[in-house]
Amino acid sequence: MSKTIGRNLRFWVMTLLCLSSVGTTSASPVYNGDTSSLPAEFLTIRNTSIAVIDVDEDYYFSRLLRLVISKTQSDWGALEVKELPYLIEDRRLRASLHRGIVDVIWSPTSRAHEQDMLPIRISLLKNLNNYRVLLIREGEQARFSSVNSLVDLARLRGGISPQWTDAKIMEYNNLLLVKAVGYRKLFKMLAANRFDYYSRGVYQVHGELKMYGHLGLQMEEKLLLSYPNEVYFFVNKNNTKLAQRIEVGLSRALADGSFDELLMSIPSYKKGTELLKTHQRRVLTLKSLPANYITMP
């Protein structure tokens, strides 16, 4: 690391540590239309610029958050969104939310996440994340064309990260999984015959095939997995004012159509929506996790 980069990184880290706490308070006031401002000028989120962005997700969520802030500026005041200069994911990202390094994250929800963090329960992808297609190796469609049930699918091996909510849902439904940490690594493992399929969101698969299709991968043609898997914004448990602001902003964006306009401006989300409208696939419905199901955060 050069001295210049090192100095810049130290500057960013110190800045974020000083400015990342956005109105944290133990109080829980209800928004009543007043014009009180959040007591900070910066809102920090994960990095979405220096990372290799394989699909449009980070771009969409960061744009949506900026839209939320703009919709609520007249009520709560100006708030600038800042991004970390380095990439953190999964458990490290959630830990950074607890430590105040970031103020907002976006993630599929789970019972453990909602106990650990404060969710804003407005679905950021509507129903797009509730349906999954499979990535498979080229030339292996015949293995999946005969799959008619979850029992049939359980004879094949799926690849997944153990840190994702999907893994817990698929395990609960008795699907056989090969687990590995690392989103990008899983595409290579599928190509290397380490497992048989990689479950992907209907909005993710088109962009991912552009990035990883050269590995000899294709979208499976006959199946669609279905289970509730909503994506929410999350904030620190104590940051109730920020949660209120985000909820109000999302509600306004939904009401005036700007939410849907942004969603449909993302090519992969538009393709996912079209797939759901026109598909003739067999839908395999997975059971949701029960309230008493024990999961690790």
C-alpha positions as CSV (number, residue, x, y, z in Angstrom):
1,M,0.0,0.0,0.0
2,S,1.5,3.4,-1.0
3,K,1.9,6.2,1.5
4,T,-0.7,8.2,-0.3
5,I,-3.3,5.4,-0.2
6,G,-2.5,4.7,3.4
7,R,-3.0,8.4,4.4
8,N,-6.2,8.5,2.5
9,L,-7.5,5.3,4.1
10,R,-6.6,6.5,7.6
11,F,-8.4,9.8,6.9
12,W,-11.5,8.1,5.7
13,V,-11.6,5.7,8.6
14,M,-11.1,8.5,11.2
15,T,-13.8,10.6,9.4
16,L,-16.3,7.7,9.4
17,L,-15.7,6.9,13.0
18,C,-16.3,10.5,13.9
19,L,-19.4,11.0,11.7
20,S,-21.1,7.7,11.3
21,S,-23.4,7.8,14.3
22,V,-26.7,9.2,12.9
23,G,-29.0,10.3,15.6
24,T,-28.6,7.2,17.8
25,T,-30.9,7.4,20.8
26,S,-32.7,5.0,23.1
27,A,-35.9,7.1,22.8
28,S,-38.6,6.0,20.3
29,P,-40.5,9.1,19.3
30,V,-43.3,8.7,16.7
31,Y,-43.0,10.7,13.5
32,N,-45.7,13.4,13.7
33,G,-44.8,15.6,10.7
34,D,-42.6,18.1,12.6
35,T,-39.4,19.4,11.0
36,S,-36.9,18.4,13.6
37,S,-33.6,17.3,11.9
38,L,-31.5,14.3,12.6
39,P,-28.4,15.5,14.6
40,A,-25.8,14.6,12.0
41,E,-24.8,15.5,8.4
42,F,-23.5,12.2,7.1
43,L,-24.9,8.7,6.6
44,T,-22.4,6.0,5.9
45,I,-23.0,2.8,3.9
46,R,-21.0,0.0,2.5
47,N,-18.7,0.6,-0.5
48,T,-20.5,0.3,-3.8
49,S,-17.9,1.9,-6.0
50,I,-14.5,0.3,-5.7
51,A,-15.8,-3.2,-5.4
52,V,-16.3,-5.3,-8.5
53,I,-20.1,-4.9,-9.0
54,D,-21.3,-8.1,-10.7
55,V,-24.9,-7.1,-10.9
56,D,-26.9,-4.0,-10.2
57,E,-27.8,-4.6,-6.6
58,D,-25.5,-2.2,-4.8
59,Y,-26.1,0.5,-7.3
60,Y,-29.9,0.1,-6.8
61,F,-29.9,0.0,-3.0
62,S,-27.6,3.0,-2.7
63,R,-29.6,5.0,-5.2
64,L,-32.8,4.0,-3.3
65,L,-31.4,5.2,0.0
66,R,-30.4,8.5,-1.6
67,L,-34.0,8.8,-3.0
68,V,-35.3,8.2,0.5
69,I,-33.1,10.9,1.9
70,S,-34.3,13.4,-0.7
71,K,-37.9,12.6,0.0
72,T,-37.5,13.5,3.7
73,Q,-35.1,16.4,3.5
74,S,-37.8,19.0,4.1
75,D,-38.8,17.2,7.4
76,W,-35.4,16.1,8.8
77,G,-32.9,18.3,7.0
78,A,-30.0,17.6,4.7
79,L,-28.0,14.3,5.0
80,E,-25.2,13.3,2.7
81,V,-24.7,9.6,1.9
82,K,-21.0,8.6,2.3
83,E,-19.5,5.2,1.2
84,L,-16.7,3.3,2.9
85,P,-13.5,3.3,0.9
86,Y,-13.2,-0.5,1.3
87,L,-15.5,-3.5,1.0
88,I,-17.1,-5.4,3.9
89,E,-19.8,-8.1,3.5
90,D,-22.0,-10.4,5.4
91,R,-21.1,-10.9,9.1
92,R,-18.4,-8.2,9.0
93,L,-20.9,-5.8,7.6
94,R,-23.5,-6.5,10.3
95,A,-20.8,-6.1,12.9
96,S,-19.8,-2.7,11.4
97,L,-23.4,-1.6,11.9
98,H,-23.2,-2.5,15.6
99,R,-19.9,-0.6,15.9
100,G,-21.2,2.5,14.2
101,I,-18.8,2.2,11.2
102,V,-21.9,2.1,8.9
103,D,-25.4,3.4,9.6
104,V,-27.5,1.5,7.1
105,I,-27.2,-1.9,5.5
106,W,-29.5,-3.8,3.1
107,S,-30.1,-7.5,3.5
108,P,-32.5,-10.4,3.2
109,T,-34.4,-10.5,6.5
110,S,-34.4,-13.3,9.0
111,R,-35.7,-13.8,12.6
112,A,-32.1,-13.5,13.9
113,H,-31.4,-10.3,11.9
114,E,-34.6,-8.7,13.1
115,Q,-33.6,-9.5,16.7
116,D,-30.1,-8.2,16.2
117,M,-30.9,-5.1,14.1
118,L,-33.8,-2.7,13.5
119,P,-35.6,-3.5,10.3
120,I,-37.6,-1.1,8.1
121,R,-40.2,-3.6,7.0
122,I,-40.8,-2.3,3.5
123,S,-39.7,-4.8,0.8
124,L,-37.0,-3.2,-1.3
125,L,-37.4,-5.6,-4.2
126,K,-41.1,-6.2,-3.9
127,N,-41.5,-9.9,-4.8
128,L,-38.3,-10.3,-6.8
129,N,-36.3,-11.9,-4.1
130,N,-39.0,-14.4,-3.3
131,Y,-38.3,-16.4,-6.4
132,R,-35.2,-18.2,-7.5
133,V,-33.9,-19.9,-10.6
134,L,-30.9,-22.3,-10.8
135,L,-27.6,-21.8,-12.4
136,I,-26.3,-25.1,-13.7
137,R,-23.5,-26.4,-16.0
138,E,-24.0,-26.3,-19.7
139,G,-25.3,-29.6,-21.1
140,E,-26.9,-30.8,-17.8
141,Q,-30.5,-29.6,-18.3
142,A,-31.7,-33.2,-18.6
143,R,-30.8,-33.8,-14.9
144,F,-33.2,-31.1,-13.9
145,S,-36.0,-31.6,-16.4
146,S,-37.1,-34.7,-14.4
147,V,-37.2,-32.8,-11.1
148,N,-40.9,-32.5,-10.1
149,S,-40.6,-31.9,-6.3
150,L,-38.3,-30.9,-3.5
151,V,-37.7,-34.5,-2.9
152,D,-36.3,-34.9,-6.4
153,L,-34.2,-31.7,-6.0
154,A,-32.8,-33.0,-2.7
155,R,-31.0,-35.7,-4.7
156,L,-28.8,-33.0,-6.2
157,R,-26.3,-30.7,-4.4
158,G,-26.8,-27.0,-4.2
159,G,-24.0,-24.5,-3.5
160,I,-24.5,-21.6,-1.1
161,S,-22.8,-19.4,1.5
162,P,-23.5,-20.5,5.1
163,Q,-23.9,-16.8,6.0
164,W,-27.0,-16.3,3.8
165,T,-30.6,-16.6,5.0
166,D,-31.3,-18.8,2.0
167,A,-29.0,-21.5,3.4
168,K,-31.2,-21.9,6.6
169,I,-34.4,-22.0,4.5
170,M,-33.0,-24.6,2.1
171,E,-31.6,-26.7,5.0
172,Y,-35.0,-26.6,6.7
173,N,-36.5,-28.0,3.5
174,N,-34.0,-30.9,3.5
175,L,-32.1,-29.8,0.5
176,L,-28.5,-31.0,0.2
177,L,-26.1,-28.1,0.3
178,V,-22.3,-27.6,-0.2
179,K,-21.4,-24.5,1.8
180,A,-18.6,-22.0,1.0
181,V,-18.0,-18.4,2.1
182,G,-17.5,-16.2,-1.0
183,Y,-20.1,-15.1,-3.5
184,R,-17.8,-15.2,-6.5
185,K,-16.1,-18.4,-5.4
186,L,-19.4,-20.3,-5.8
187,F,-19.6,-19.7,-9.5
188,K,-16.1,-21.3,-9.9
189,M,-17.0,-24.2,-7.6
190,L,-20.2,-24.9,-9.7
191,A,-18.1,-24.9,-12.9
192,A,-15.6,-27.3,-11.2
193,N,-18.4,-29.8,-10.4
194,R,-18.2,-29.3,-6.6
195,F,-22.0,-29.1,-6.6
196,D,-24.9,-29.3,-9.1
197,Y,-26.7,-26.0,-9.0
198,Y,-26.4,-22.5,-7.6
199,S,-29.8,-20.9,-6.6
200,R,-30.0,-17.3,-7.7
201,G,-32.7,-14.6,-7.6
202,V,-34.7,-14.1,-10.8
203,Y,-33.3,-10.5,-10.9
204,Q,-29.6,-11.7,-10.4
205,V,-29.2,-14.4,-12.9
206,H,-29.0,-12.4,-16.2
207,G,-26.2,-10.1,-15.0
208,E,-24.4,-13.0,-13.4
209,L,-24.4,-15.0,-16.7
210,K,-22.8,-12.1,-18.4
211,M,-20.0,-12.2,-15.8
212,Y,-19.6,-15.9,-15.4
213,G,-21.2,-17.6,-18.4
214,H,-17.7,-18.1,-19.8
215,L,-17.2,-20.7,-17.1
216,G,-19.7,-23.0,-19.0
217,L,-22.8,-22.1,-16.9
218,Q,-26.4,-21.6,-18.0
219,M,-29.8,-20.9,-16.5
220,E,-31.8,-24.0,-15.8
221,E,-35.0,-23.9,-17.9
222,K,-37.8,-25.7,-16.1
223,L,-37.8,-24.9,-12.4
224,L,-38.6,-21.9,-10.1
225,L,-38.1,-22.0,-6.3
226,S,-40.4,-19.9,-4.2
227,Y,-40.1,-18.9,-0.6
228,P,-40.5,-15.6,1.3
229,N,-37.1,-13.8,1.4
230,E,-37.8,-10.1,1.7
231,V,-34.9,-7.6,1.5
232,Y,-35.0,-4.7,4.0
233,F,-33.0,-1.8,5.1
234,F,-31.6,-2.3,8.6
235,V,-30.2,0.2,11.1
236,N,-28.7,-0.1,14.6
237,K,-31.3,-1.2,17.2
238,N,-31.0,2.2,18.9
239,N,-31.2,4.4,15.8
240,T,-35.0,4.8,15.8
241,K,-34.9,8.3,14.3
242,L,-33.1,7.1,11.2
243,A,-35.5,4.1,10.9
244,Q,-38.4,6.5,11.0
245,R,-36.9,8.7,8.3
246,I,-36.2,5.7,6.0
247,E,-39.7,4.3,6.5
248,V,-41.3,7.7,5.7
249,G,-39.1,8.2,2.7
250,L,-39.8,4.7,1.3
251,S,-43.6,5.2,1.8
252,R,-43.5,8.5,-0.1
253,A,-41.4,7.0,-2.9
254,L,-43.9,4.2,-3.2
255,A,-46.9,6.6,-3.2
256,D,-45.5,9.0,-5.9
257,G,-44.2,6.2,-8.2
258,S,-40.5,7.1,-7.9
259,F,-39.8,3.8,-6.1
260,D,-41.1,1.7,-9.1
261,E,-39.4,4.0,-11.6
262,L,-36.0,3.4,-10.0
263,L,-36.7,-0.4,-9.7
264,M,-37.6,-0.7,-13.3
265,S,-34.7,1.4,-14.5
266,I,-32.4,-1.5,-13.4
267,P,-32.2,-3.8,-16.4
268,S,-31.7,-7.0,-14.4
269,Y,-34.8,-6.1,-12.2
270,K,-36.9,-5.5,-15.3
271,K,-35.8,-8.8,-16.8
272,G,-36.6,-10.6,-13.5
273,T,-40.1,-9.0,-13.4
274,E,-40.7,-10.1,-17.0
275,L,-39.6,-13.6,-16.2
276,L,-42.1,-13.9,-13.4
277,K,-44.9,-12.5,-15.6
278,T,-44.3,-14.9,-18.5
279,H,-42.7,-18.1,-17.1
280,Q,-44.1,-21.6,-17.6
281,R,-41.9,-23.2,-15.1
282,R,-42.7,-25.8,-12.4
283,V,-42.8,-23.8,-9.1
284,L,-41.3,-25.7,-6.1
285,T,-42.5,-24.0,-2.9
286,L,-40.3,-24.2,0.1
287,K,-41.7,-24.0,3.6
288,S,-40.9,-20.9,5.6
289,L,-38.8,-21.1,8.8
290,P,-41.1,-21.4,11.8
291,A,-40.9,-18.8,14.5
292,N,-39.2,-21.2,17.0
293,Y,-36.6,-22.4,14.5
294,I,-33.2,-21.8,15.9
295,T,-30.7,-20.0,13.6
296,M,-27.3,-18.4,14.1
297,P,-27.0,-14.7,13.3
